[in-house]
């Protein structure tokens, strides 16, 4: 769940395979590191590559974020946000 | 072993089961090399080792029971520096394409366009090889390290079982250790209908053994890519096609234990090679498509960055070229030759490491 005040950014990786999908996700999480950690931004990652679901969610958790995975239509949505903002809810 | 005239349905079934398993698990033969160099991630390498050792034990068990029609299997050849170079070029290609010659098939089956861009590249690479075949044959022949043996046990003059035990026992100890450490599963979230990669590794080893028992050789597909390239070239440029020795070469020419002559090669004709490989190729694509459709995940997404499509095509070209230079692809060598400790396959596998490393350097610039 995203904190009510948080802005959500979207990264559409549909159609991309590993490692490009993971590399793009890591790059985006690094660019947004400060805002993700403070809870002011949540990152919605869209992927249809099944291999990317465990690898991106594992990488995000290793970076200290909370991740929620859901499926919409034919793709997966990974919501990456501050672990703190999830704890507060 | 089945007569090639009736191999189509079992071959298709093996391919379909492999495609289904690979789509569900994400089992990949590129990740063990690429992920180590990119992310220092050794998780996929563990699963590759599991697949290799399981195949090794199953092949040896089948050999001891007298079930293998050929040992070693046909088309291995003798170890040459050409296998090492082929592996190196293949390693670059598989990283750029985001999948190997079979990975491309199963991803294509689920609707992925990057994989679909690699497929024509595989055919183009096979056609490029046809141009250099005479010169490369000389290089490969001069670089041959032994004309007397193909496998390490043959070279050492020992029973293959001793070599299998020497590899399998420490590997099983490692597997048990990893099992106790809980490192056989990813810690991340899993997609729907997920099959654990370790289970897919064992499943693919069983399918590879089934292929060996049924057709006399492990899973391999790339000679058929050369056949497809030859067919395209024979239609588009028939005069030039007629000058290419490669498409008249014969890579398979053996008699089965039942006395059937198995003969085939890259020529665009329906020979024994086509009977074995084409149903397998169709099976992998359709098995993966079935898995994606059942999960309601089949979708062709058009918004792929053009750079990735180009990288996919270029990777396909390199893999198509290298699989002919190295007398087989990564699946053939890693899950077929390495399990019987075939020296050509070990050389090809050794070449994959520097190739994959170079591929990751290129990929970082492209992505």
Interface residues (C-beta under 8 A of the other chain):
Chain A: X12 X14 X15 X16 X17 X18 X19 X20 X22 X23 X24 X48 X49 X50 X51 X53 X54 X55 X56 X57 X58 X59 X61 X67 X69 X71 X73 X74 X75 X76 X78
Chain B: X23 X24 X26 X28 X31 X34 X35 X38 X39 X98 X99 X107 X112 X113 X114 X115 X186 X187 X188 X189 X190 X191 X192 X194 X296 X297 X298 X299 X301 X302 X303 X304 X305 X308 X363 X364 X367
